[in-house]
Amino acid sequence: MLIDEELTLKKLETFLTFMRSGNLGRAAEDLQTSAVSVHRAIHSLENALRCPLFKHQGRQLIPLESAYVLEKKGRQLIQDAQEMVRLSREAAGFYADRFRLGALYSLTVKTVPKLVMGLKIRRSELNIDLTLGSNVELMQRLKNHELDAVLVALDDAVKDSACEQLPLFSDDIFLAVPTDSPFAHQACVDLADLAESTFITLTQGFATHRDGMHVFEQAGFEPKVAMQVNDIFTLLSMVSSGVGFALLPGRIAAVYENRVRLVPLQPRYRLQQHIGAVFLKAREREPNLLALLAECRMYSMNLG
């Protein structure tokens, strides 16, 4: 049997409110509408069902057996519909008690812990899943709806008409050397002097790999790469062990600070990474995301 188009969940909710209150006026007050609108919805529901639900006794509506059947089944239907909406939105990441955050490895030193702590204060019930990766990988997962927001380097590669960006801070690129290196205590380094040196880099897809290649190009040489690694902490370990030098952002200065020194490059090689949050425009009103963005703004203001 086809369901009449006049049979809507909204009218069913109006009917259930009336059944609970037993009075048109009180039902209208609960629904913040008029008694006429409640009566009209009930009458429309009777037309859709093609059977009466009430008998008139003066100005009162007295429920028939059909009304009690509809009330019982209708309440279950509304509960099922609410559950359906909740589960569907959770599957899409909306209004869930789980937030999927992506970030660069280097941001776990300081930025990610502060943002996560602030987010948990705002939404204590929220479970946060953290995924670490490269700029390219994180952006791909964001656009595939596998992540709710990502903290990445803002460059041309992350520009997308479907996404919004919120800048957090900018970070200079430094030369990373072991603390016993002759370069460790220099005020600044001419990168061209290291043309014959060995370097460790991140793999392609990481913003730091791309920026490093740009700085090497400015210095006029192609680096001798001894090793490429997939995370910045392994890279730092290689540098501290003397395997090679690296070009890294200043935000990781606190890691291996007793074994690795970040030395400024000469001004002509200066390059900054601009770090920020990226999210889908379609999700911009999602409460969990709004809470994260509020924390991002606070973080950025405190840095300023």
C-alpha positions in Angstrom: 0.0 0.0 0.0 1.3 3.4 -1.0 1.7 6.0 1.8 -0.2 9.2 1.2 2.1 12.2 0.8 0.1 14.0 3.5 1.3 11.5 6.1 4.4 13.2 7.4 6.6 12.9 10.5 5.9 16.5 11.4 2.1 15.9 11.5 2.7 12.7 13.5 4.7 14.6 16.1 1.9 17.1 16.3 -0.6 14.3 16.9 1.6 12.7 19.5 1.9 16.0 21.4 -1.9 16.4 21.4 -2.3 12.8 22.7 0.1 13.5 25.5 -1.4 16.8 26.5 -5.1 15.9 25.8 -5.9 19.5 24.9 -5.5 21.6 21.7 -4.4 24.7 23.6 -1.7 22.9 25.7 -0.5 21.0 22.6 -0.2 24.3 20.7 1.7 25.9 23.5 4.2 22.9 23.6 4.7 23.2 19.9 4.8 27.0 19.9 2.1 27.2 17.3 -1.7 27.9 17.3 -4.5 25.6 18.3 -5.9 26.0 14.8 -2.6 24.7 13.3 -2.7 21.6 15.6 -6.3 20.9 14.7 -5.5 21.3 11.0 -2.6 18.9 11.3 -4.7 16.3 13.0 -7.5 16.6 10.4 -4.9 16.3 7.6 -3.5 13.1 9.3 -7.0 11.6 9.3 -7.3 12.4 5.6 -4.0 10.7 4.9 -5.0 7.6 6.9 -8.4 7.6 5.4 -10.0 6.9 8.7 -11.2 8.9 11.7 -9.0 9.3 14.8 -11.3 11.2 17.1 -15.0 11.9 17.7 -16.2 15.4 18.5 -17.8 16.0 21.9 -18.6 19.7 21.9 -15.3 21.4 21.3 -13.3 18.4 22.6 -11.6 15.7 20.5 -12.2 12.3 22.0 -9.6 9.6 20.8 -11.0 6.6 19.1 -9.3 3.1 19.2 -7.6 4.1 15.9 -5.9 7.0 17.7 -4.5 4.8 20.4 -3.1 2.4 17.8 -1.5 5.3 15.9 -0.1 6.7 19.1 1.6 3.5 20.1 3.1 2.8 16.7 3.8 6.4 16.0 6.0 6.9 19.0 8.1 3.9 18.0 8.3 5.3 14.4 9.5 8.7 15.7 12.1 7.1 17.9 13.3 4.9 14.9 13.4 8.0 12.7 15.5 9.9 15.3 17.8 7.0 15.6 18.1 6.7 11.8 19.1 10.4 11.6 21.6 10.1 14.4 23.3 7.0 13.0 23.4 8.4 9.5 25.0 11.7 10.7 27.4 9.8 12.9 28.4 7.7 9.9 29.2 10.9 8.0 31.0 12.3 11.1 28.4 14.8 12.1 27.3 15.3 15.7 29.4 12.2 16.6 31.1 11.7 20.0 34.2 10.9 18.0 36.4 13.5 16.2 38.9 12.4 13.6 41.8 14.8 13.5 44.7 14.6 11.1 48.1 16.4 11.7 51.7 16.6 10.5 54.1 14.6 12.7 55.9 17.8 13.6 52.8 19.4 15.1 52.6 16.7 17.8 55.5 18.4 19.7 53.4 21.3 20.9 50.5 22.3 18.7 48.4 19.2 18.7 48.6 18.5 22.5 47.4 22.1 23.3 44.5 21.9 20.8 43.4 18.5 21.9 43.4 19.6 25.6 41.4 22.6 24.8 39.0 20.6 22.7 38.5 18.1 25.5 37.7 21.0 27.9 35.1 22.3 25.6 33.6 18.9 24.8 34.5 16.5 27.5 32.5 13.6 26.0 34.4 13.8 22.8 36.8 10.9 21.8 39.5 12.2 19.5 41.2 9.9 16.9 44.6 11.3 15.8 46.0 10.4 12.4 49.5 11.5 11.5 50.8 11.8 7.9 52.1 14.0 5.1 50.3 17.0 3.7 49.2 15.0 0.6 48.0 12.0 2.5 46.0 14.0 5.1 44.3 16.2 2.5 43.3 13.1 0.5 41.8 11.5 3.6 40.0 14.8 4.4 38.4 14.9 0.9 37.4 11.3 1.2 35.6 12.1 4.5 37.9 9.9 6.5 39.0 12.9 8.6 37.0 15.7 10.1 39.8 18.3 10.0 43.5 18.4 9.3 46.4 20.5 10.6 48.8 20.9 7.6 51.1 23.4 5.8 49.0 25.8 3.9 50.3 25.9 0.3 49.0 25.7 -3.2 48.6 21.9 -2.9 45.9 22.2 -0.2 43.9 24.8 -2.0 40.5 23.3 -2.9 37.2 25.0 -3.6 35.5 22.5 -1.3 37.7 23.4 1.7 38.2 26.2 4.1 41.4 27.2 5.8 42.2 28.8 9.2 45.8 29.9 9.6 47.5 29.1 12.9 51.2 30.3 12.7 54.2 30.6 10.4 57.4 28.8 10.9 61.0 29.3 9.5 63.1 26.5 7.9 66.4 25.8 9.7 69.5 23.6 9.2 69.4 20.7 11.6 72.8 19.5 12.7 74.2 17.4 15.5 75.3 19.5 18.6 78.9 18.5 18.0 78.9 19.8 14.4 81.1 22.7 13.4 78.0 24.5 12.3 76.1 24.1 15.6 77.2 27.4 17.1 77.2 29.6 14.0 74.8 32.6 14.0 73.7 31.6 10.5 74.7 29.2 7.7 75.3 29.7 4.0 73.7 26.6 2.7 75.8 26.7 -0.4 78.8 25.8 1.8 77.2 22.4 2.4 76.9 21.4 -1.3 79.2 18.4 -0.7 77.5 17.4 2.6 75.0 14.5 3.1 71.4 15.1 3.9 68.4 13.3 5.3 65.0 14.2 4.0 61.4 13.3 4.4 59.7 11.5 1.5 57.7 13.3 -1.2 54.3 14.4 -0.1 55.5 16.1 3.0 55.5 19.9 3.0 59.0 20.0 4.6 60.4 17.8 1.7 59.0 20.3 -0.9 60.2 23.3 1.0 63.6 21.8 1.6 64.0 21.2 -2.2 63.0 24.8 -2.8 65.7 26.0 -0.5 68.3 23.7 -2.0 67.4 25.1 -5.4 68.0 28.6 -4.1 71.4 27.5 -2.8 72.2 26.3 -6.3 72.8 22.6 -5.7 71.0 19.2 -5.6 71.5 17.6 -2.2 73.3 14.3 -1.7 70.5 12.4 0.0 71.6 9.5 2.2 68.2 8.5 3.3 64.5 9.4 3.0 62.2 8.7 6.0 58.4 8.9 6.6 58.4 10.8 9.9 60.2 13.8 11.3 61.2 12.0 14.5 63.1 9.3 12.7 64.8 12.0 10.7 65.9 13.8 13.8 67.3 10.6 15.2 69.3 10.1 12.0 70.6 13.7 12.3 71.6 13.3 15.9 73.5 10.1 15.1 75.5 12.0 12.5 74.1 10.3 9.4 73.5 13.7 7.7 72.1 17.2 8.0 68.5 18.2 7.3 66.3 21.2 6.7 63.5 21.3 9.2 60.9 23.8 10.6 61.6 25.5 13.9 58.6 24.0 15.7 60.5 20.8 16.4 63.3 22.6 18.3 62.3 21.0 21.6 62.8 17.5 20.2 66.3 16.1 20.7 67.4 19.6 21.9 70.4 18.1 23.6 71.5 16.2 20.5 70.3 18.4 17.6 70.8 22.1 17.0 68.6 24.2 14.6 70.8 26.8 12.9 69.3 29.7 11.0 70.0 30.0 7.3 71.2 33.2 5.7 68.4 35.6 5.0 68.5 35.0 1.2 67.4 31.4 1.9 64.6 32.3 4.2 61.5 30.3 3.7 58.4 30.0 5.9 55.8 27.3 6.3 52.3 28.6 7.0 50.5 26.1 9.3 46.7 26.0 9.6 43.6 23.9 9.9 41.7 22.7 6.8 38.2 21.4 6.7 35.4 20.8 4.3 33.0 23.8 3.8 30.1 21.4 4.0 31.0 20.6 7.6 31.6 24.2 8.8 28.6 24.2 11.1 29.3 20.9 12.8 29.6 21.5 16.5 32.8 19.4 17.1 34.5 21.2 14.2 33.4 24.6 15.6 34.9 23.7 18.9 38.2 22.8 17.3 38.2 26.1 15.2 37.6 28.1 18.4 40.6 26.4 20.0 42.7 27.1 16.9 41.8 30.8 17.1 42.7 30.9 20.8 46.0 29.2 20.0 46.9 31.6 17.2 46.0 34.6 19.4 48.2 33.4 22.3 51.1 33.0 19.9 50.6 36.6 18.8 
